Amino acid sequence: MTAEPVDPLGRTEELLARLNERREHLERLAGADELDGEAAVDVLGELAELAKEIESELNRARALADAGA
């Protein structure tokens, strides 16, 4: 059984949806009566990781496009 190649643009869309979800969570944390600093830092770390994954997938999509051109 071989794994199907993942479409980098489709993967990027999934990651962007997750990034937006986590960003909204951070906004809710910021708007709370008492700011949970530790939770906010955790979400910021998640946002940074998602941004790196998005960049990687976009680079992969660009490389595939260049290879096909």
mmCIF file as Biopython writes it, N, C-alpha, C and O atoms, coordinates in Angstrom:
data_model
#
loop_
_atom_site.group_PDB
_atom_site.id
_atom_site.type_symbol
_atom_site.label_atom_id
_atom_site.label_alt_id
_atom_site.label_comp_id
_atom_site.label_asym_id
_atom_site.label_entity_id
_atom_site.label_seq_id
_atom_site.pdbx_PDB_ins_code
_atom_site.Cartn_x
_atom_site.Cartn_y
_atom_site.Cartn_z
_atom_site.occupancy
_atom_site.B_iso_or_equiv
_atom_site.auth_seq_id
_atom_site.auth_asym_id
_atom_site.pdbx_PDB_model_num
ATOM 1   N N  . MET A ? 1  ? 0.846   -1.173 0.000   1.0 0.0 1  A 1 
ATOM 2   C CA . MET A ? 1  ? 0.000   0.000  0.000   1.0 0.0 1  A 1 
ATOM 3   C C  . MET A ? 1  ? 0.892   1.238  0.000   1.0 0.0 1  A 1 
ATOM 4   O O  . MET A ? 1  ? 1.734   1.397  0.884   1.0 0.0 1  A 1 
ATOM 5   N N  . THR A ? 2  ? 0.712   2.117  -0.989  1.0 0.0 2  A 1 
ATOM 6   C CA . THR A ? 2  ? 1.506   3.332  -1.062  1.0 0.0 2  A 1 
ATOM 7   C C  . THR A ? 2  ? 0.642   4.527  -0.699  1.0 0.0 2  A 1 
ATOM 8   O O  . THR A ? 2  ? -0.562  4.550  -0.954  1.0 0.0 2  A 1 
ATOM 9   N N  . ALA A ? 3  ? 1.271   5.492  -0.114  1.0 0.0 3  A 1 
ATOM 10  C CA . ALA A ? 3  ? 0.543   6.706  0.277   1.0 0.0 3  A 1 
ATOM 11  C C  . ALA A ? 3  ? 0.347   7.589  -0.948  1.0 0.0 3  A 1 
ATOM 12  O O  . ALA A ? 3  ? 1.248   7.738  -1.774  1.0 0.0 3  A 1 
ATOM 13  N N  . GLU A ? 4  ? -0.838  8.167  -1.050  1.0 0.0 4  A 1 
ATOM 14  C CA . GLU A ? 4  ? -1.106  9.096  -2.139  1.0 0.0 4  A 1 
ATOM 15  C C  . GLU A ? 4  ? -0.390  10.402 -1.865  1.0 0.0 4  A 1 
ATOM 16  O O  . GLU A ? 4  ? -0.329  10.849 -0.719  1.0 0.0 4  A 1 
ATOM 17  N N  . PRO A ? 5  ? 0.162   11.029 -2.918  1.0 0.0 5  A 1 
ATOM 18  C CA . PRO A ? 5  ? 0.791   12.328 -2.701  1.0 0.0 5  A 1 
ATOM 19  C C  . PRO A ? 5  ? -0.264  13.352 -2.275  1.0 0.0 5  A 1 
ATOM 20  O O  . PRO A ? 5  ? -1.388  13.359 -2.777  1.0 0.0 5  A 1 
ATOM 21  N N  . VAL A ? 6  ? 0.122   14.199 -1.354  1.0 0.0 6  A 1 
ATOM 22  C CA . VAL A ? 6  ? -0.791  15.209 -0.841  1.0 0.0 6  A 1 
ATOM 23  C C  . VAL A ? 6  ? -0.657  16.467 -1.689  1.0 0.0 6  A 1 
ATOM 24  O O  . VAL A ? 6  ? 0.452   16.917 -1.976  1.0 0.0 6  A 1 
ATOM 25  N N  . ASP A ? 7  ? -1.792  17.028 -2.087  1.0 0.0 7  A 1 
ATOM 26  C CA . ASP A ? 7  ? -1.801  18.273 -2.843  1.0 0.0 7  A 1 
ATOM 27  C C  . ASP A ? 7  ? -1.352  19.399 -1.923  1.0 0.0 7  A 1 
ATOM 28  O O  . ASP A ? 7  ? -2.026  19.682 -0.933  1.0 0.0 7  A 1 
ATOM 29  N N  . PRO A ? 8  ? -0.225  20.052 -2.226  1.0 0.0 8  A 1 
ATOM 30  C CA . PRO A ? 8  ? 0.278   21.078 -1.315  1.0 0.0 8  A 1 
ATOM 31  C C  . PRO A ? 8  ? -0.681  22.271 -1.168  1.0 0.0 8  A 1 
ATOM 32  O O  . PRO A ? 8  ? -0.760  22.862 -0.091  1.0 0.0 8  A 1 
ATOM 33  N N  . LEU A ? 9  ? -1.397  22.624 -2.216  1.0 0.0 9  A 1 
ATOM 34  C CA . LEU A ? 9  ? -2.330  23.744 -2.088  1.0 0.0 9  A 1 
ATOM 35  C C  . LEU A ? 9  ? -3.535  23.359 -1.244  1.0 0.0 9  A 1 
ATOM 36  O O  . LEU A ? 9  ? -4.032  24.176 -0.468  1.0 0.0 9  A 1 
ATOM 37  N N  . GLY A ? 10 ? -4.007  22.139 -1.383  1.0 0.0 10 A 1 
ATOM 38  C CA . GLY A ? 10 ? -5.101  21.662 -0.544  1.0 0.0 10 A 1 
ATOM 39  C C  . GLY A ? 10 ? -4.670  21.594 0.906   1.0 0.0 10 A 1 
ATOM 40  O O  . GLY A ? 10 ? -5.420  21.967 1.808   1.0 0.0 10 A 1 
ATOM 41  N N  . ARG A ? 11 ? -3.470  21.119 1.120   1.0 0.0 11 A 1 
ATOM 42  C CA . ARG A ? 11 ? -2.919  21.057 2.481   1.0 0.0 11 A 1 
ATOM 43  C C  . ARG A ? 11 ? -2.774  22.465 3.051   1.0 0.0 11 A 1 
ATOM 44  O O  . ARG A ? 11 ? -3.052  22.689 4.229   1.0 0.0 11 A 1 
ATOM 45  N N  . THR A ? 12 ? -2.343  23.408 2.226   1.0 0.0 12 A 1 
ATOM 46  C CA . THR A ? 12 ? -2.202  24.793 2.671   1.0 0.0 12 A 1 
ATOM 47  C C  . THR A ? 12 ? -3.548  25.359 3.105   1.0 0.0 12 A 1 
ATOM 48  O O  . THR A ? 12 ? -3.631  26.063 4.111   1.0 0.0 12 A 1 
ATOM 49  N N  . GLU A ? 13 ? -4.600  25.055 2.352   1.0 0.0 13 A 1 
ATOM 50  C CA . GLU A ? 13 ? -5.933  25.530 2.724   1.0 0.0 13 A 1 
ATOM 51  C C  . GLU A ? 13 ? -6.355  24.960 4.073   1.0 0.0 13 A 1 
ATOM 52  O O  . GLU A ? 13 ? -6.934  25.671 4.895   1.0 0.0 13 A 1 
ATOM 53  N N  . GLU A ? 14 ? -6.070  23.686 4.304   1.0 0.0 14 A 1 
ATOM 54  C CA . GLU A ? 14 ? -6.388  23.068 5.595   1.0 0.0 14 A 1 
ATOM 55  C C  . GLU A ? 14 ? -5.626  23.760 6.724   1.0 0.0 14 A 1 
ATOM 56  O O  . GLU A ? 14 ? -6.186  24.061 7.778   1.0 0.0 14 A 1 
ATOM 57  N N  . LEU A ? 15 ? -4.349  24.002 6.483   1.0 0.0 15 A 1 
ATOM 58  C CA . LEU A ? 15 ? -3.526  24.647 7.502   1.0 0.0 15 A 1 
ATOM 59  C C  . LEU A ? 15 ? -4.000  26.073 7.771   1.0 0.0 15 A 1 
ATOM 60  O O  . LEU A ? 15 ? -4.006  26.523 8.917   1.0 0.0 15 A 1 
ATOM 61  N N  . LEU A ? 16 ? -4.400  26.791 6.706   1.0 0.0 16 A 1 
ATOM 62  C CA . LEU A ? 16 ? -4.911  28.149 6.890   1.0 0.0 16 A 1 
ATOM 63  C C  . LEU A ? 16 ? -6.188  28.148 7.724   1.0 0.0 16 A 1 
ATOM 64  O O  . LEU A ? 16 ? -6.398  29.037 8.549   1.0 0.0 16 A 1 
ATOM 65  N N  . ALA A ? 17 ? -7.030  27.157 7.510   1.0 0.0 17 A 1 
ATOM 66  C CA . ALA A ? 17 ? -8.260  27.061 8.305   1.0 0.0 17 A 1 
ATOM 67  C C  . ALA A ? 17 ? -7.905  26.836 9.776   1.0 0.0 17 A 1 
ATOM 68  O O  . ALA A ? 17 ? -8.501  27.447 10.663  1.0 0.0 17 A 1 
ATOM 69  N N  . ARG A ? 18 ? -6.941  25.967 10.027  1.0 0.0 18 A 1 
ATOM 70  C CA . ARG A ? 18 ? -6.505  25.730 11.411  1.0 0.0 18 A 1 
ATOM 71  C C  . ARG A ? 18 ? -5.881  26.981 12.005  1.0 0.0 18 A 1 
ATOM 72  O O  . ARG A ? 18 ? -6.114  27.302 13.171  1.0 0.0 18 A 1 
ATOM 73  N N  . LEU A ? 19 ? -5.083  27.694 11.203  1.0 0.0 19 A 1 
ATOM 74  C CA . LEU A ? 19 ? -4.454  28.916 11.675  1.0 0.0 19 A 1 
ATOM 75  C C  . LEU A ? 19 ? -5.521  29.944 12.062  1.0 0.0 19 A 1 
ATOM 76  O O  . LEU A ? 19 ? -5.412  30.589 13.105  1.0 0.0 19 A 1 
ATOM 77  N N  . ASN A ? 20 ? -6.539  30.096 11.235  1.0 0.0 20 A 1 
ATOM 78  C CA . ASN A ? 20 ? -7.607  31.045 11.543  1.0 0.0 20 A 1 
ATOM 79  C C  . ASN A ? 20 ? -8.365  30.638 12.803  1.0 0.0 20 A 1 
ATOM 80  O O  . ASN A ? 20 ? -8.749  31.491 13.602  1.0 0.0 20 A 1 
ATOM 81  N N  . GLU A ? 21 ? -8.577  29.351 12.977  1.0 0.0 21 A 1 
ATOM 82  C CA . GLU A ? 21 ? -9.255  28.854 14.177  1.0 0.0 21 A 1 
ATOM 83  C C  . GLU A ? 21 ? -8.450  29.198 15.428  1.0 0.0 21 A 1 
ATOM 84  O O  . GLU A ? 21 ? -9.007  29.658 16.425  1.0 0.0 21 A 1 
ATOM 85  N N  . ARG A ? 22 ? -7.145  28.974 15.372  1.0 0.0 22 A 1 
ATOM 86  C CA . ARG A ? 22 ? -6.291  29.268 16.522  1.0 0.0 22 A 1 
ATOM 87  C C  . ARG A ? 22 ? -6.184  30.775 16.756  1.0 0.0 22 A 1 
ATOM 88  O O  . ARG A ? 22 ? -6.119  31.217 17.903  1.0 0.0 22 A 1 
ATOM 89  N N  . ARG A ? 23 ? -6.164  31.566 15.686  1.0 0.0 23 A 1 
ATOM 90  C CA . ARG A ? 23 ? -6.128  33.026 15.817  1.0 0.0 23 A 1 
ATOM 91  C C  . ARG A ? 23 ? -7.382  33.528 16.515  1.0 0.0 23 A 1 
ATOM 92  O O  . ARG A ? 23 ? -7.317  34.392 17.389  1.0 0.0 23 A 1 
ATOM 93  N N  . GLU A ? 24 ? -8.536  32.972 16.115  1.0 0.0 24 A 1 
ATOM 94  C CA . GLU A ? 24 ? -9.789  33.347 16.768  1.0 0.0 24 A 1 
ATOM 95  C C  . GLU A ? 24 ? -9.773  32.969 18.245  1.0 0.0 24 A 1 
ATOM 96  O O  . GLU A ? 24 ? -10.286 33.702 19.090  1.0 0.0 24 A 1 
ATOM 97  N N  . HIS A ? 25 ? -9.181  31.822 18.545  1.0 0.0 25 A 1 
ATOM 98  C CA . HIS A ? 25 ? -9.060  31.404 19.943  1.0 0.0 25 A 1 
ATOM 99  C C  . HIS A ? 25 ? -8.200  32.406 20.726  1.0 0.0 25 A 1 
ATOM 100 O O  . HIS A ? 25 ? -8.521  32.761 21.860  1.0 0.0 25 A 1 
ATOM 101 N N  . LEU A ? 26 ? -7.117  32.849 20.110  1.0 0.0 26 A 1 
ATOM 102 C CA . LEU A ? 26 ? -6.247  33.834 20.756  1.0 0.0 26 A 1 
ATOM 103 C C  . LEU A ? 26 ? -7.010  35.139 20.996  1.0 0.0 26 A 1 
ATOM 104 O O  . LEU A ? 26 ? -6.859  35.763 22.047  1.0 0.0 26 A 1 
ATOM 105 N N  . GLU A ? 27 ? -7.821  35.545 20.031  1.0 0.0 27 A 1 
ATOM 106 C CA . GLU A ? 27 ? -8.624  36.761 20.209  1.0 0.0 27 A 1 
ATOM 107 C C  . GLU A ? 27 ? -9.606  36.605 21.368  1.0 0.0 27 A 1 
ATOM 108 O O  . GLU A ? 27 ? -9.831  37.546 22.130  1.0 0.0 27 A 1 
ATOM 109 N N  . ARG A ? 28 ? -10.193 35.406 21.499  1.0 0.0 28 A 1 
ATOM 110 C CA . ARG A ? 28 ? -11.099 35.166 22.621  1.0 0.0 28 A 1 
ATOM 111 C C  . ARG A ? 28 ? -10.343 35.234 23.944  1.0 0.0 28 A 1 
ATOM 112 O O  . ARG A ? 28 ? -10.844 35.790 24.922  1.0 0.0 28 A 1 
ATOM 113 N N  . LEU A ? 29 ? -9.146  34.672 23.972  1.0 0.0 29 A 1 
ATOM 114 C CA . LEU A ? 29 ? -8.325  34.738 25.184  1.0 0.0 29 A 1 
ATOM 115 C C  . LEU A ? 29 ? -8.007  36.193 25.534  1.0 0.0 29 A 1 
ATOM 116 O O  . LEU A ? 29 ? -8.071  36.590 26.698  1.0 0.0 29 A 1 
ATOM 117 N N  . ALA A ? 30 ? -7.668  36.976 24.520  1.0 0.0 30 A 1 
ATOM 118 C CA . ALA A ? 30 ? -7.308  38.375 24.751  1.0 0.0 30 A 1 
ATOM 119 C C  . ALA A ? 30 ? -8.503  39.185 25.245  1.0 0.0 30 A 1 
ATOM 120 O O  . ALA A ? 30 ? -8.334  40.147 25.993  1.0 0.0 30 A 1 
ATOM 121 N N  . GLY A ? 31 ? -9.702  38.801 24.832  1.0 0.0 31 A 1 
ATOM 122 C CA . GLY A ? 31 ? -10.902 39.526 25.223  1.0 0.0 31 A 1 
ATOM 123 C C  . GLY A ? 31 ? -11.495 39.079 26.542  1.0 0.0 31 A 1 
ATOM 124 O O  . GLY A ? 31 ? -12.467 39.664 27.020  1.0 0.0 31 A 1 
ATOM 125 N N  . ALA A ? 32 ? -10.918 38.047 27.134  1.0 0.0 32 A 1 
ATOM 126 C CA . ALA A ? 32 ? -11.442 37.525 28.404  1.0 0.0 32 A 1 
ATOM 127 C C  . ALA A ? 32 ? -11.191 38.518 29.534  1.0 0.0 32 A 1 
ATOM 128 O O  . ALA A ? 32 ? -10.275 39.338 29.469  1.0 0.0 32 A 1 
ATOM 129 N N  . ASP A ? 33 ? -12.015 38.427 30.559  1.0 0.0 33 A 1 
ATOM 130 C CA . ASP A ? 33 ? -11.858 39.305 31.727  1.0 0.0 33 A 1 
ATOM 131 C C  . ASP A ? 33 ? -10.477 39.153 32.353  1.0 0.0 33 A 1 
ATOM 132 O O  . ASP A ? 33 ? -9.833  40.140 32.708  1.0 0.0 33 A 1 
ATOM 133 N N  . GLU A ? 34 ? -10.031 37.905 32.483  1.0 0.0 34 A 1 
ATOM 134 C CA . GLU A ? 34 ? -8.691  37.646 33.005  1.0 0.0 34 A 1 
ATOM 135 C C  . GLU A ? 34 ? -7.886  36.947 31.927  1.0 0.0 34 A 1 
ATOM 136 O O  . GLU A ? 34 ? -8.237  35.851 31.489  1.0 0.0 34 A 1 
ATOM 137 N N  . LEU A ? 35 ? -6.811  37.579 31.505  1.0 0.0 35 A 1 
ATOM 138 C CA . LEU A ? 35 ? -5.963  37.007 30.458  1.0 0.0 35 A 1 
ATOM 139 C C  . LEU A ? 35 ? -5.176  35.833 31.011  1.0 0.0 35 A 1 
ATOM 140 O O  . LEU A ? 35 ? -4.490  35.948 32.026  1.0 0.0 35 A 1 
ATOM 141 N N  . ASP A ? 36 ? -5.287  34.696 30.324  1.0 0.0 36 A 1 
ATOM 142 C CA . ASP A ? 36 ? -4.497  33.514 30.674  1.0 0.0 36 A 1 
ATOM 143 C C  . ASP A ? 36 ? -3.229  33.567 29.825  1.0 0.0 36 A 1 
ATOM 144 O O  . ASP A ? 36 ? -3.198  33.086 28.692  1.0 0.0 36 A 1 
ATOM 145 N N  . GLY A ? 37 ? -2.192  34.159 30.398  1.0 0.0 37 A 1 
ATOM 146 C CA . GLY A ? 37 ? -0.950  34.374 29.661  1.0 0.0 37 A 1 
ATOM 147 C C  . GLY A ? 37 ? -0.320  33.093 29.150  1.0 0.0 37 A 1 
ATOM 148 O O  . GLY A ? 37 ? 0.199   33.052 28.035  1.0 0.0 37 A 1 
ATOM 149 N N  . GLU A ? 38 ? -0.365  32.049 29.960  1.0 0.0 38 A 1 
ATOM 150 C CA . GLU A ? 38 ? 0.244   30.774 29.548  1.0 0.0 38 A 1 
ATOM 151 C C  . GLU A ? 38 ? -0.491  30.197 28.342  1.0 0.0 38 A 1 
ATOM 152 O O  . GLU A ? 38 ? 0.140   29.712 27.403  1.0 0.0 38 A 1 
ATOM 153 N N  . ALA A ? 39 ? -1.811  30.248 28.363  1.0 0.0 39 A 1 
ATOM 154 C CA . ALA A ? 39 ? -2.596  29.745 27.224  1.0 0.0 39 A 1 
ATOM 155 C C  . ALA A ? 39 ? -2.322  30.583 25.984  1.0 0.0 39 A 1 
ATOM 156 O O  . ALA A ? 39 ? -2.217  30.049 24.879  1.0 0.0 39 A 1 
ATOM 157 N N  . ALA A ? 40 ? -2.207  31.900 26.165  1.0 0.0 40 A 1 
ATOM 158 C CA . ALA A ? 40 ? -1.934  32.785 25.024  1.0 0.0 40 A 1 
ATOM 159 C C  . ALA A ? 40 ? -0.580  32.463 24.399  1.0 0.0 40 A 1 
ATOM 160 O O  . ALA A ? 40 ? -0.451  32.433 23.175  1.0 0.0 40 A 1 
ATOM 161 N N  . VAL A ? 41 ? 0.424   32.222 25.231  1.0 0.0 41 A 1 
ATOM 162 C CA . VAL A ? 41 ? 1.755   31.876 24.724  1.0 0.0 41 A 1 
ATOM 163 C C  . VAL A ? 41 ? 1.700   30.541 23.982  1.0 0.0 41 A 1 
ATOM 164 O O  . VAL A ? 41 ? 2.336   30.385 22.939  1.0 0.0 41 A 1 
ATOM 165 N N  . ASP A ? 42 ? 0.949   29.585 24.509  1.0 0.0 42 A 1 
ATOM 166 C CA . ASP A ? 42 ? 0.797   28.293 23.833  1.0 0.0 42 A 1 
ATOM 167 C C  . ASP A ? 42 ? 0.173   28.474 22.456  1.0 0.0 42 A 1 
ATOM 168 O O  . ASP A ? 42 ? 0.632   27.877 21.482  1.0 0.0 42 A 1 
ATOM 169 N N  . VAL A ? 43 ? -0.871  29.295 22.369  1.0 0.0 43 A 1 
ATOM 170 C CA . VAL A ? 43 ? -1.547  29.518 21.086  1.0 0.0 43 A 1 
ATOM 171 C C  . VAL A ? 43 ? -0.605  30.234 20.122  1.0 0.0 43 A 1 
ATOM 172 O O  . VAL A ? 43 ? -0.581  29.915 18.934  1.0 0.0 43 A 1 
ATOM 173 N N  . LEU A ? 44 ? 0.166   31.192 20.617  1.0 0.0 44 A 1 
ATOM 174 C CA . LEU A ? 44 ? 1.138   31.873 19.758  1.0 0.0 44 A 1 
ATOM 175 C C  . LEU A ? 44 ? 2.157   30.880 19.195  1.0 0.0 44 A 1 
ATOM 176 O O  . LEU A ? 44 ? 2.552   30.983 18.034  1.0 0.0 44 A 1 
ATOM 177 N N  . GLY A ? 45 ? 2.576   29.933 20.011  1.0 0.0 45 A 1 
ATOM 178 C CA . GLY A ? 45 ? 3.493   28.890 19.530  1.0 0.0 45 A 1 
ATOM 179 C C  . GLY A ? 45 ? 2.850   28.043 18.451  1.0 0.0 45 A 1 
ATOM 180 O O  . GLY A ? 45 ? 3.491   27.702 17.457  1.0 0.0 45 A 1 
ATOM 181 N N  . GLU A ? 46 ? 1.575   27.701 18.645  1.0 0.0 46 A 1 
ATOM 182 C CA . GLU A ? 46 ? 0.847   26.925 17.637  1.0 0.0 46 A 1 
ATOM 183 C C  . GLU A ? 46 ? 0.730   27.718 16.337  1.0 0.0 46 A 1 
ATOM 184 O O  . GLU A ? 46 ? 0.883   27.161 15.250  1.0 0.0 46 A 1 
ATOM 185 N N  . LEU A ? 47 ? 0.460   29.020 16.452  1.0 0.0 47 A 1 
ATOM 186 C CA . LEU A ? 47 ? 0.357   29.862 15.259  1.0 0.0 47 A 1 
ATOM 187 C C  . LEU A ? 47 ? 1.688   29.906 14.508  1.0 0.0 47 A 1 
ATOM 188 O O  . LEU A ? 47 ? 1.714   29.857 13.278  1.0 0.0 47 A 1 
ATOM 189 N N  . ALA A ? 48 ? 2.776   29.998 15.242  1.0 0.0 48 A 1 
ATOM 190 C CA . ALA A ? 48 ? 4.096   30.017 14.607  1.0 0.0 48 A 1 
ATOM 191 C C  . ALA A ? 48 ? 4.377   28.712 13.871  1.0 0.0 48 A 1 
ATOM 192 O O  . ALA A ? 48 ? 4.891   28.725 12.753  1.0 0.0 48 A 1 
ATOM 193 N N  . GLU A ? 49 ? 4.042   27.592 14.493  1.0 0.0 49 A 1 
ATOM 194 C CA . GLU A ? 49 ? 4.251   26.288 13.853  1.0 0.0 49 A 1 
ATOM 195 C C  . GLU A ? 49 ? 3.390   26.146 12.600  1.0 0.0 49 A 1 
ATOM 196 O O  . GLU A ? 49 ? 3.857   25.657 11.570  1.0 0.0 49 A 1 
ATOM 197 N N  . LEU A ? 50 ? 2.141   26.572 12.693  1.0 0.0 50 A 1 
ATOM 198 C CA . LEU A ? 50 ? 1.256   26.499 11.526  1.0 0.0 50 A 1 
ATOM 199 C C  . LEU A ? 50 ? 1.787   27.379 10.400  1.0 0.0 50 A 1 
ATOM 200 O O  . LEU A ? 50 ? 1.737   26.987 9.234   1.0 0.0 50 A 1 
ATOM 201 N N  . ALA A ? 51 ? 2.293   28.557 10.735  1.0 0.0 51 A 1 
ATOM 202 C CA . ALA A ? 51 ? 2.853   29.449 9.718   1.0 0.0 51 A 1 
ATOM 203 C C  . ALA A ? 51 ? 4.039   28.792 9.013   1.0 0.0 51 A 1 
ATOM 204 O O  . ALA A ? 51 ? 4.189   28.928 7.798   1.0 0.0 51 A 1 
ATOM 205 N N  . LYS A ? 52 ? 4.880   28.084 9.765   1.0 0.0 52 A 1 
ATOM 206 C CA . LYS A ? 52 ? 6.019   27.379 9.174   1.0 0.0 52 A 1 
ATOM 207 C C  . LYS A ? 52 ? 5.538   26.271 8.236   1.0 0.0 52 A 1 
ATOM 208 O O  . LYS A ? 52 ? 6.083   26.090 7.147   1.0 0.0 52 A 1 
ATOM 209 N N  . GLU A ? 53 ? 4.516   25.535 8.664   1.0 0.0 53 A 1 
ATOM 210 C CA . GLU A ? 53 ? 3.974   24.465 7.827   1.0 0.0 53 A 1 
ATOM 211 C C  . GLU A ? 53 ? 3.373   25.032 6.541   1.0 0.0 53 A 1 
ATOM 212 O O  . GLU A ? 53 ? 3.532   24.454 5.466   1.0 0.0 53 A 1 
ATOM 213 N N  . ILE A ? 54 ? 2.684   26.161 6.662   1.0 0.0 54 A 1 
ATOM 214 C CA . ILE A ? 54 ? 2.088   26.803 5.489   1.0 0.0 54 A 1 
ATOM 215 C C  . ILE A ? 54 ? 3.185   27.233 4.523   1.0 0.0 54 A 1 
ATOM 216 O O  . ILE A ? 54 ? 3.084   27.003 3.318   1.0 0.0 54 A 1 
ATOM 217 N N  . GLU A ? 55 ? 4.222   27.850 5.049   1.0 0.0 55 A 1 
ATOM 218 C CA . GLU A ? 55 ? 5.340   28.271 4.198   1.0 0.0 55 A 1 
ATOM 219 C C  . GLU A ? 55 ? 5.965   27.082 3.484   1.0 0.0 55 A 1 
ATOM 220 O O  . GLU A ? 55 ? 6.291   27.164 2.300   1.0 0.0 55 A 1 
ATOM 221 N N  . SER A ? 56 ? 6.130   25.989 4.194   1.0 0.0 56 A 1 
ATOM 222 C CA . SER A ? 56 ? 6.707   24.784 3.612   1.0 0.0 56 A 1 
ATOM 223 C C  . SER A ? 56 ? 5.841   24.247 2.475   1.0 0.0 56 A 1 
ATOM 224 O O  . SER A ? 56 ? 6.351   23.890 1.413   1.0 0.0 56 A 1 
ATOM 225 N N  . GLU A ? 57 ? 4.528   24.192 2.704   1.0 0.0 57 A 1 
ATOM 226 C CA . GLU A ? 57 ? 3.619   23.685 1.673   1.0 0.0 57 A 1 
ATOM 227 C C  . GLU A ? 57 ? 3.593   24.609 0.452   1.0 0.0 57 A 1 
ATOM 228 O O  . GLU A ? 57 ? 3.525   24.135 -0.682  1.0 0.0 57 A 1 
ATOM 229 N N  . LEU A ? 58 ? 3.649   25.916 0.680   1.0 0.0 58 A 1 
ATOM 230 C CA . LEU A ? 58 ? 3.681   26.853 -0.445  1.0 0.0 58 A 1 
ATOM 231 C C  . LEU A ? 58 ? 4.971   26.699 -1.246  1.0 0.0 58 A 1 
ATOM 232 O O  . LEU A ? 58 ? 4.954   26.765 -2.475  1.0 0.0 58 A 1 
ATOM 233 N N  . ASN A ? 59 ? 6.074   26.496 -0.558  1.0 0.0 59 A 1 
ATOM 234 C CA . ASN A ? 59 ? 7.347   26.257 -1.252  1.0 0.0 59 A 1 
ATOM 235 C C  . ASN A ? 59 ? 7.286   24.968 -2.051  1.0 0.0 59 A 1 
ATOM 236 O O  . ASN A ? 59 ? 7.798   24.894 -3.168  1.0 0.0 59 A 1 
ATOM 237 N N  . ARG A ? 60 ? 6.659   23.956 -1.475  1.0 0.0 60 A 1 
ATOM 238 C CA . ARG A ? 60 ? 6.504   22.685 -2.181  1.0 0.0 60 A 1 
ATOM 239 C C  . ARG A ? 60 ? 5.633   22.850 -3.431  1.0 0.0 60 A 1 
ATOM 240 O O  . ARG A ? 60 ? 5.937   22.301 -4.490  1.0 0.0 60 A 1 
ATOM 241 N N  . ALA A ? 61 ? 4.555   23.608 -3.291  1.0 0.0 61 A 1 
ATOM 242 C CA . ALA A ? 61 ? 3.678   23.851 -4.441  1.0 0.0 61 A 1 
ATOM 243 C C  . ALA A ? 61 ? 4.421   24.611 -5.534  1.0 0.0 61 A 1 
ATOM 244 O O  . ALA A ? 61 ? 4.269   24.321 -6.720  1.0 0.0 61 A 1 
ATOM 245 N N  . ARG A ? 62 ? 5.224   25.586 -5.118  1.0 0.0 62 A 1 
ATOM 246 C CA . ARG A ? 62 ? 6.001   26.365 -6.084  1.0 0.0 62 A 1 
ATOM 247 C C  . ARG A ? 62 ? 7.002   25.471 -6.807  1.0 0.0 62 A 1 
ATOM 248 O O  . ARG A ? 62 ? 7.175   25.582 -8.021  1.0 0.0 62 A 1 
ATOM 249 N N  . ALA A ? 63 ? 7.662   24.582 -6.061  1.0 0.0 63 A 1 
ATOM 250 C CA . ALA A ? 63 ? 8.643   23.682 -6.675  1.0 0.0 63 A 1 
ATOM 251 C C  . ALA A ? 63 ? 7.964   22.722 -7.645  1.0 0.0 63 A 1 
ATOM 252 O O  . ALA A ? 63 ? 8.505   22.439 -8.714  1.0 0.0 63 A 1 
ATOM 253 N N  . LEU A ? 64 ? 6.787   22.220 -7.284  1.0 0.0 64 A 1 
ATOM 254 C CA . LEU A ? 64 ? 6.061   21.334 -8.198  1.0 0.0 64 A 1 
ATOM 255 C C  . LEU A ? 64 ? 5.620   22.079 -9.456  1.0 0.0 64 A 1 
ATOM 256 O O  . LEU A ? 64 ? 5.666   21.533 -10.558 1.0 0.0 64 A 1 
ATOM 257 N N  . ALA A ? 65 ? 5.196   23.319 -9.285  1.0 0.0 65 A 1 
ATOM 258 C CA . ALA A ? 65 ? 4.792   24.125 -10.435 1.0 0.0 65 A 1 
ATOM 259 C C  . ALA A ? 65 ? 5.979   24.400 -11.349 1.0 0.0 65 A 1 
ATOM 260 O O  . ALA A ? 65 ? 5.860   24.327 -12.572 1.0 0.0 65 A 1 
ATOM 261 N N  . ASP A ? 66 ? 7.119   24.715 -10.753 1.0 0.0 66 A 1 
ATOM 262 C CA . ASP A ? 66 ? 8.313   24.985 -11.533 1.0 0.0 66 A 1 
ATOM 263 C C  . ASP A ? 66 ? 8.792   23.732 -12.270 1.0 0.0 66 A 1 
ATOM 264 O O  . ASP A ? 66 ? 9.287   23.823 -13.394 1.0 0.0 66 A 1 
ATOM 265 N N  . ALA A ? 67 ? 8.649   22.580 -11.649 1.0 0.0 67 A 1 
ATOM 266 C CA . ALA A ? 67 ? 9.065   21.320 -12.269 1.0 0.0 67 A 1 
ATOM 267 C C  . ALA A ? 67 ? 8.156   20.964 -13.443 1.0 0.0 67 A 1 
ATOM 268 O O  . ALA A ? 67 ? 8.584   20.327 -14.405 1.0 0.0 67 A 1 
ATOM 269 N N  . GLY A ? 68 ? 6.909   21.381 -13.347 1.0 0.0 68 A 1 
ATOM 270 C CA . GLY A ? 68 ? 5.963   21.078 -14.414 1.0 0.0 68 A 1 
ATOM 271 C C  . GLY A ? 68 ? 5.958   22.103 -15.532 1.0 0.0 68 A 1 
ATOM 272 O O  . GLY A ? 68 ? 5.329   21.895 -16.569 1.0 0.0 68 A 1 
ATOM 273 N N  . ALA A ? 69 ? 6.662   23.214 -15.322 1.0 0.0 69 A 1 
ATOM 274 C CA . ALA A ? 69 ? 6.648   24.297 -16.320 1.0 0.0 69 A 1 
ATOM 275 C C  . ALA A ? 69 ? 7.619   24.052 -17.432 1.0 0.0 69 A 1 
ATOM 276 O O  . ALA A ? 69 ? 7.728   24.868 -18.348 1.0 0.0 69 A 1 
#
